[in-house]
Amino acid sequence: MNSHEELIHLADRYWDARLESAPTVATMLGDHRFDDRIEDLSEEAENRLLAAYRELLEQVRALAPEQLDRQDRTTRALLHAELTDAVDRLSWRPLELASDQMMGVHAELLTVAPQFSAPHPDNAAALVTRHRRIGDMLEQAVRRFRAGLAAGRTPARLAVERSLNQLDGYLNSDLAGDAFVTLAGPADWPGEEAWRAELTQVAAEVIRPAFRRYRAALADDLLPVARPDDRAGLCWLGDDGADIYRRLLREHTTLPDLGAEEIHRTGLAELESLSAEYREIGARRFGTSDLAEIFTRLRADPELRYRDGEEIMADARAALAAATAEMKNWFGRLPRESCDIVPVPEFMEADQTAAYYFPPPADGSRPGTYYVNRYRPTEQSRFETASVAYHEAIPGHHLQLAIAAELDHLPRFQRLSFANTAFVEGWALYAERLADEMGLYTDDLGRLGMLAGDSWRSCRLVVDTGLHAMGWSRQQAVDFMLAHAPVGENNIRVEVDRYVAMPGQAVSYKVGQIEIRSQRAALAAKLGNAFDIKAFHDVVLGSGSVSLPVLRELVATL
């Protein structure tokens, strides 16, 4: 076996091990080999996976880069980084804190369930078997939460409360619309009616009782000892919390030397630079350059609020249509798969962010899906909808992730992995600004929405580090965002609670955007009139979701 073959073999072994350990993720991605299985959340399974990753990492390290071509060197670097992060993450036992409303065991199940599909009758039968095992998974999760409590790892009270609200929403929802019942089945299948009946029975007799027991554990075991709102961040867990946060910053930024203090300072500097743009556009739109007055108009003007959820959906659809028509002028490589827009399920609305996206699975069973939150439409801002659509769909997540999935010459992990958050989210934030260059914002109100999105993500650098490294309270974080981003208070509270639940993840957006922006500016200065925006974008998107160090190496080849 030569070096190239060995590298591909190791990449395939890694991806198979990852999907086998995460069967629901595999199904979501269109890999149906594990449809009858559910995640094993036991500490024993975690240790087996950790040992397998360590063995693979040692073998990847033994591959000499000089024996590989340029493309394979990129693959090796990404595989090495992803395995390193996986080993590091499993080493601190993250499942002990996975009770939150964003990445918690229940939240992930409820979020990915609508993405499941059964293309063939065998898959349909396998998914019924999986559903019967959901109770086992939730019981394992509760045992891990209790082990965390025994180790002094108490969750934030706000995260437990939001999780309870989600669980109540699911348990009180109509069984006929249950996401575990309504998943897509085989086309034109005579057995569908009986299959649906069995899914409904399993949801009623197995899944919902299991979620009730899980809810009781959160309410009875976790809530009474949870950290109060003035101690919501990881730093209040002492040295253990500080260590976890350092690890998470490395994982989410892909920059091992970037610490909390530098991230905090960068956020403050970005907010300062954005104020000049607000004043310029605010003077044109509102006749004032006073920042506080601009923010007040954006937050309080009833004309800038929606009347109902369908208006939100209509504006999101219009933004996506415009971006779809224009993207060919800015990108040489375009995705084959389309992007759908659907509402966030009602029972998830109150505790979910404004929008999120799922890429198309490898089996082609559905397009990319952009979820739009219609919660309290009269409190939602018209000026933000376009920038959110450009972030989540085109030219943001859909363009990047769908293209990545379609790079058939690359190993599966490189095309389908959700690692390298700074690149994935940094690209989507870069896309919000790119949309202005593409002529997609139809007026200054949309541009103010773009600035609001940018300042909101800049606030994250300050607030995330404030909460988890500097001991900020929940209210301190809310107050800072209210002062520096023209986002509605309800959205800010949901966002702050998200940062508490997902430490470090929120800083990745701005860190990645700054890096992509910097690489583009440096290349444009180097090439002058020879700079080609399509070529730049195609190189940035041509190797899957990459780490920021690898991105630098790729751009350097132009």
Disulfide bonds with the S-S distance in Angstrom:
none
